[in-house]
Amino acid sequence: MRGNVYHWQYIGTLTIRTLLSETVFLNMVVGQELSGRRRLPEKMFTASESFSSFRQQSLRRQSNLMKGIDLVSVSLYYLLGLGYTFLLAWGLFQSKKAGFFDYTNVLLLVIVGLIYDNVVIALGSSIGEGALLQQVSYARYWIHAFFTPTLILFAWSLSWKLQLPWAHRMYGKAFSFLLTIAVILYELLVTLRGLELEPNWENGVLTYESTAAEGIPVMVVVVTLFIAMTGVFLIKKFRFPWLLIGTAIMIGGGIAGAVFPDFPMMNGLEFIFIVSLLITRQFVIQQAALSSSTFSSS
């Protein structure tokens, strides 16, 4: 209720400003014409054109407000963007110990993509429908296609650092890299080829979504299964459950989203999944430090 009151107050304020501005402008024109002192300067027409542009923007914002922007939903995406920023800082702190030339750093690219994704969604209703929001939304799909598949390399690198046999065999490394490349190519040739976006209002949030019919999310399925199998190996050898738990939560959310199309918590579950990846990376860094100290003492 308070949100609706705020929207109407905002619309009323814009309307009053518009009327007052028009009145002042007309009084200036009429006053100068009646006095006959001089002709209307060209700058006045420029000001009128600028005012007209401002008025169109104001009306567009009013139209967006009338569609029912949900401040709670918008705030949620801002909070997720802020949360991912903190996760990025945590990941950078880990990289100081793991080294910046480390395959696990691809996780930082994924987090950057998620920051961008959530901020664009949060700003969508403020920007409004148009070419600007459409173009920045195209970037969301391209970032997702290039960055998300690299989580396969992240999982392989974790396994390699933890001395899991399959990761140290040549076929394990080759399979991981080839699978990553294959998934990226699939996204480029299937998902992004001929991609067209249209505005979509959902839960009071404006986004641009693909017009293509939804099919099986091949990339998400492949990446999730690969990480899940890595989580199983970590439980068997180290009794470390958090990677598999985070992946299971993500899979459960995907199933819930398929059964209940309006399932609202998927973005929050994705955040938990990324947290589980960072926790796993921290565990690997600690294990590497422990192994190094043990080797030095011996």
Helices and strands as residue ranges (DSSP letters): H 2-35, H 42-66, H 71-98, G 103-105, H 106-127, H 131-147, G 148-150, H 151-161, H 165-168, H 170-186, I 187-191, E 197-202, E 205-210, H 218-238, H 242-259, H 266-297
